[in-house]
């Protein structure tokens, strides 16, 4: 086996018994690093400390990982002017804060017969938000809902 010390220095190729005796003498653990290597690599280390630091690194990496921030704004086909303005302002605020926005248009009852009104409304919203966002997913009809995803522009 290839025997490595705690600081990473290589001792050389030794038998398992020699490596195990050295680990017991120093009060450390003998950990197999690369089992598939020829010869296999073992390292002298404090295994509890190794696991603690590994978990700490994983936790830090998870904390730095960016989550997908998304907000949703819902409209209806026959939305009133005030409601439309109010919801568009919310979408603008979300985009300003760096969130992706899912714009959902819900069809109720017989409104499904007039899908073209939905596409017109989506185009109107798209025109209003065009300076603040990029279209990530164009308007698409899924059942009784039409949705479009917009994201803030890429910052340089």
BATORDO-521597 format. One record per residue: x, y, z of N, C-alpha, C, O in turn. Coordinates in pm, whole numbers, padded with zeros to 5 digits, always signed. Example, Ala and Ser with C-alpha at 12.3 -4.5 7.8 and 13.67 -1.06 7.14 Angstrom:
BEGIN
+01319-00569+00780+01230-00450+00780+01320-00330+00780+01424-00332+00846;+01285-00225+00708+01367-00106+00714+01290+00003+00787+01341+00114+00804;
This chain:
BEGIN
+00084-00117+00000+00000+00000+00000+00089+00124+00000+00197+00127+00059;+00039+00227-00068+00109+00355-00068+00066+00427+00059-00054+00447+00083;+00163+00466+00140+00135+00521+00273+00165+00670+00276+00276+00713+00247;+00062+00748+00311+00077+00894+00320+00062+00938+00465-00017+00881+00540;+00139+01040+00502+00128+01095+00637+00014+01196+00644-00047+01231+00543;-00012+01244+00765-00120+01339+00791-00103+01468+00710-00203+01527+00667;+00019+01513+00690+00044+01638+00618+00051+01619+00466+00074+01716+00393;+00032+01497+00418+00030+01471+00274+00161+01416+00219+00166+01375+00103;+00267+01413+00300+00395+01358+00253+00386+01207+00240+00323+01140+00322;+00449+01155+00136+00444+01011+00110+00561+00943+00178+00676+00985+00163;+00531+00836+00255+00634+00757+00320+00689+00655+00221+00810+00631+00216;+00601+00596+00144+00642+00497+00046+00543+00383+00044+00430+00395+00093;+00587+00272-00013+00500+00155-00021+00538+00062+00094+00651+00015+00106;+00435+00038+00180+00457-00045+00299+00346-00150+00305+00247-00143+00232;+00363-00247+00395+00258-00347+00413+00149-00288+00502+00168-00187+00569;+00036-00353+00501-00077-00307+00582-00041-00309+00731-00075-00217+00805;+00028-00414+00774+00064-00428+00914+00153-00313+00960+00133-00258+01069;+00253-00276+00877+00342-00165+00912+00264-00034+00924+00283+00042+01018;+00176-00010+00828+00097+00114+00829+00005+00116+00950-00011+00220+01014;-00056+00003+00983-00148-00004+01096-00074+00018+01228-00125+00088+01316;+00046-00041+01242+00127-00021+01363+00164+00126+01379+00159+00179+01490;+00202+00189+01270+00240+00332+01275+00121+00417+01318+00136+00513+01394;+00002+00383+01268-00119+00456+01305-00149+00439+01454-00184+00536+01522;-00135+00317+01506-00159+00293+01648-00058+00366+01735-00093+00420+01839;+00070+00366+01692+00174+00434+01769+00146+00584+01781+00170+00644+01886;+00096+00645+01675+00071+00790+01675-00069+00825+01723-00101+00943+01738;-00152+00725+01747-00286+00750+01798-00380+00809+01693-00474+00881+01728;-00355+00780+01565-00438+00830+01457-00505+00714+01384-00481+00598+01416;-00589+00746+01288-00661+00645+01211-00594+00622+01076-00530+00712+01021;-00608+00502+01026-00557+00467+00893-00677+00464+00799-00765+00379+00812;-00680+00558+00703-00796+00573+00615-00755+00542+00472-00654+00592+00422;-00835+00457+00406-00809+00423+00267-00861+00535+00178-00981+00564+00178;-00773+00598+00104-00808+00713+00020-00850+00667-00120-00955+00708-00170;-00768+00584-00182-00796+00538-00319-00784+00387-00323-00674+00332-00333;-00897+00320-00315-00897+00174-00313-00867+00115-00449-00808+00007-00458;-00906+00185-00558-00889+00132-00693-00748+00151-00747-00712+00091-00848;-00667+00234-00681-00532+00262-00729-00444+00137-00711-00472+00052-00627;-00341+00129-00789-00245+00019-00779-00112+00079-00740-00053+00148-00823;-00060+00058-00625-00118-00003-00506-00216+00092-00438-00210+00213-00462;-00307+00040-00355-00406+00126-00288-00338+00229-00198-00233+00203-00139;-00400+00349-00187-00343+00455-00104-00414+00461+00030-00537+00457+00038;-00334+00469+00137-00389+00488+00271-00323+00611+00332-00208+00645+00300;-00397+00679+00420-00346+00801+00479-00364+00795+00630-00466+00746+00680;-00266+00845+00700-00268+00853+00844-00335+00984+00881-00285+01091+00846;-00450+00980+00953-00521+01104+00987-00614+01082+01104-00639+00968+01145;-00665+01193+01158-00769+01188+01260-00901+01185+01183-00942+01287+01127;-00966+01070+01179-01085+01052+01096-01202+01139+01141-01276+01192+01058;-01220+01155+01270-01328+01240+01321-01312+01384+01275-01409+01448+01235;-01189+01434+01280-01160+01571+01235-01181+01582+01084-01231+01684+01035;-01143+01478+01011-01161+01475+00865-01309+01485+00828-01346+01564+00741;-01394+01406+00894-01538+01407+00867-01598+01542+00904-01680+01596+00830;-01556+01598+01018-01605+01729+01062-01574+01836+00958-01662+01915+00922;-01451+01840+00910-01411+01941+00812-01480+01919+00678-01514+02015+00609;-01501+01793+00641-01572+01763+00516-01716+01814+00523-01765+01876+00429;-01784+01787+00636-01921+01835+00654-01926+01988+00655-02019+02048+00601;-01828+02049+00716-01820+02194+00722-01804+02254+00581-01869+02353+00548;-01720+02193+00498-01701+02238+00360-01829+02222+00279-01866+02311+00202;-01898+02107+00296-02023+02082+00224-02131+02183+00264-02205+02232+00179;-02138+02213+00392-02237+02309+00442-02209+02448+00385-02302+02519+00346;-02083+02486+00380-02045+02616+00325-02075+02623+00177-02122+02726+00128;-02049+02515+00103-02079+02510-00040-02229+02520-00064-02273+02586-00158;-02307+02454+00022-02452+02459+00009-02504+02599+00037-02598+02645-00028;-02444+02667+00132-02485+02802+00168-02456+02900+00053-02534+02992+00028;-02345+02880-00015-02306+02969-00125-02383+02940-00254-02384+03021-00347;-02447+02824-00259-02520+02785-00379-02641+02876-00397-02718+02897-00303;-02656+02928-00517-02766+03021-00542-02894+02944-00571-02897+02852-00653;-02999+02984-00502-03127+02919-00526-03201+02995-00635-03174+03112-00661;-03293+02926-00697-03370+02986-00805-03480+03072-00744-03579+03021-00692;-03460+03203-00751-03559+03294-00695-03664+03325-00800-03632+03376-00908;-03788+03294-00770-03895+03322-00866-04020+03370-00792-04051+03323-00683;-04090+03462-00854-04216+03513-00802-04321+03492-00910-04288+03478-01028;-04448+03491-00870-04554+03471-00966-04655+03584-00954-04694+03624-00844;-04698+03635-01070-04802+03737-01075-04913+03680-01163-04889+03640-01277;-05037+03677-01107-05149+03616-01179-05243+03723-01233-05273+03822-01167;-05288+03701-01356-05383+03789-01423-05504+03707-01467-05500+03584-01468;-05610+03777-01503-05726+03717-01569-05746+03792-01699-05698+03904-01714;-05818+03731-01794-05836+03790-01926-05907+03926-01917-05866+04021-01984;-06010+03935-01836-06085+04060-01829-06041+04143-01707-06124+04189-01629;-05910+04160-01693-05855+04235-01581-05886+04384-01597-05881+04438-01708;-05916+04450-01485-05945+04593-01485-05814+04670-01501-05707+04619-01469;-05823+04792-01551-05705+04877-01577-05623+04895-01448-05501+04881-01451;-05689+04927-01338-05617+04949-01212-05545+04822-01166-05429+04827-01126;-05615+04708-01171-05554+04581-01132-05435+04547-01222-05332+04501-01175;-05452+04571-01350-05345+04545-01447-05222+04629-01411-05111+04577-01406;-05241+04759-01387-05129+04848-01353-05063+04803-01222-04940+04800-01211;-05145+04770-01124-05096+04728-00994-05009+04603-01006-04901+04596-00947;-05057+04505-01082-04983+04380-01097-04857+04399-01180-04754+04336-01153;-04864+04484-01282-04743+04513-01361-04638+04583-01275-04518+04557-01290;-04682+04672-01186-04587+04738-01096-04521+04638-01002-04402+04648-00974;-04597+04541-00954-04539+04435-00871-04434+04357-00950-04326+04327-00899;-04467+04323-01073-04371+04249-01156-04244+04332-01176-04134+04278-01172;-04260+04462-01198-04142+04550-01215-04058+04553-01088-03935+04549-01095;-04125+04560-00972-04051+04560-00846-03973+04430-00827-03857+04431-00785;-04038+04317-00857-03970+04189-00844-03849+04181-00936-03743+04135-00895;-03864+04226-01060-03752+04225-01155-03641+04317-01106-03523+04284-01119;-03678+04431-01048-03579+04524-00995-03498+04465-00881-03382+04499-00862;-03561+04375-00804-03492+04310-00693-03414+04187-00736-03347+04124-00655;-03421+04153-00866-03343+04040-00917-03416+03909-00923-03354+03806-00949;-03546+03908-00901-03624+03784-00908-03667+03755-01052-03686+03846-01132;-03682+03626-01082-03750+03586-01205-03898+03599-01175-03941+03582-01061;-03976+03630-01278-04119+03645-01258-04194+03554-01355-04169+03554-01475;-04286+03475-01299-04373+03392-01381-04506+03466-01391-04575+03486-01291;-04540+03506-01512-04666+03576-01537-04769+03472-01580-04753+03407-01684;-04873+03457-01502-04974+03355-01529-05107+03422-01560-05152+03513-01489;-05168+03376-01666-05299+03426-01707-05398+03310-01693-05383+03207-01757;-05497+03329-01607-05593+03222-01581-05721+03247-01660-05778+03356-01658;-05766+03143-01729-05892+03149-01804-06000+03086-01717-05981+02978-01660;-06115+03154-01707-06227+03101-01630-06345+03078-01724-06369+03157-01815;-06416+02972-01701-06540+02944-01774-06526+02952-01925-06445+02881-01984;-06607+03039-01987-06611+03049-02133-06496+03131-02192-06488+03147-02313;-06409+03182-02107-06295+03260-02157-06204+03175-02244-06129+03228-02326;-06208+03043-02226-06124+02954-02307-06158+02964-02455-06075+02931-02540;-06276+03008-02488-06315+03023-02628-06244+03142-02693-06241+03153-02815;-06187+03231-02610-06121+03352-02663-05974+03355-02620-05930+03447-02552;-05902+03255-02661-05759+03246-02626-05680+03362-02685-05579+03404-02628;-05726+03415-02800-05654+03526-02863-05648+03647-02770-05553+03724-02776;-05749+03666-02685-05746+03776-02588-05634+03754-02486-05572+03850-02440;-05610+03630-02453-05500+03598-02362-05366+03631-02423-05279+03689-02357;-05347+03594-02550-05221+03625-02617-05203+03776-02631-05091+03826-02619;-05313+03849-02656-05304+03994-02666-05260+04054-02533-05175+04143-02529;-05319+04006-02423-05282+04057-02291-05136+04025-02259-05065+04110-02205;-05092+03905-02291-04952+03869-02267-04857+03958-02348-04753+04000-02298;-04893+03987-02473-04811+04075-02555-04807+04217-02496-04705+04285-02501;-04920+04261-02442-04927+04393-02380-04835+04399-02257-04763+04497-02236;-04839+04293-02177-04752+04286-02058-04605+04281-02101-04520+04348-02043;-04578+04201-02204-04441+04189-02255-04390+04325-02301-04275+04360-02274;-04474+04401-02369-04435+04534-02418-04407+04629-02301-04316+04711-02306;-04487+04616-02195-04469+04704-02080-04341+04673-02003-04279+04763-01946;-04301+04547-02001-04184+04506-01923-04057+04492-02008-03953+04454-01956;-04065+04522-02138-03953+04491-02229-03820+04555-02190-03715+04498-02216;-03823+04674-02127-03698+04741-02090-03636+04682-01963-03517+04699-01939;-03716+04614-01884-03670+04565-01755-03633+04418-01752-03578+04370-01652;-03661+04344-01859-03641+04200-01850-03607+04139-01985-03611+04203-02090;-03572+04011-01977-03557+03928-02096-03659+03815-02083-03689+03770-01973;-03712+03772-02196-03813+03665-02196-03739+03532-02189-03665+03496-02280;-03760+03459-02082-03695+03330-02065-03778+03218-02128-03724+03126-02189;-03910+03228-02113-04001+03130-02173-04121+03208-02228-04190+03275-02152;-04146+03200-02357-04258+03276-02415-04393+03224-02366-04402+03118-02304;-04497+03301-02394-04632+03265-02349-04672+03129-02406-04661+03104-02526;-04719+03042-02316-04756+02907-02356-04882+02867-02281-04893+02888-02160;-04975+02808-02352-05102+02766-02294-05088+02625-02238-05047+02533-02309;-05124+02609-02110-05121+02478-02045-05252+02461-01971-05270+02515-01862;-05341+02388-02028-05473+02370-01967-05550+02500-01968-05570+02559-02074;-05593+02547-01852-05666+02674-01841-05574+02790-01806-05621+02900-01780;-05445+02767-01805-05348+02873-01771-05254+02899-01887-05213+02807-01958;-05219+03024-01904-05117+03063-02000-05007+03127-01917-05034+03214-01835;-04882+03086-01938-04775+03142-01856-04656+03182-01941-04632+03128-02049;-04583+03278-01887-04463+03330-01951-04365+03360-01838-04405+03412-01734;-04239+03328-01857-04137+03354-01755-04043+03461-01806-03989+03451-01916;-04023+03565-01724-03931+03673-01756-03826+03680-01646-03854+03647-01531;-03708+03724-01682-03598+03733-01587-03532+03869-01600-03537+03930-01707;-03470+03916-01492-03400+04044-01504-03284+04029-01601-03229+03920-01615;-03246+04139-01669-03135+04128-01764-03005+04093-01693-02986+04122-01575;-02915+04029-01767-02787+03991-01710-02706+04116-01680-02694+04206-01763;-02650+04120-01559-02571+04237-01520-02426+04214-01560-02375+04102-01557;-02363+04323-01598-02222+04313-01640-02130+04354-01529-02008+04352-01546;
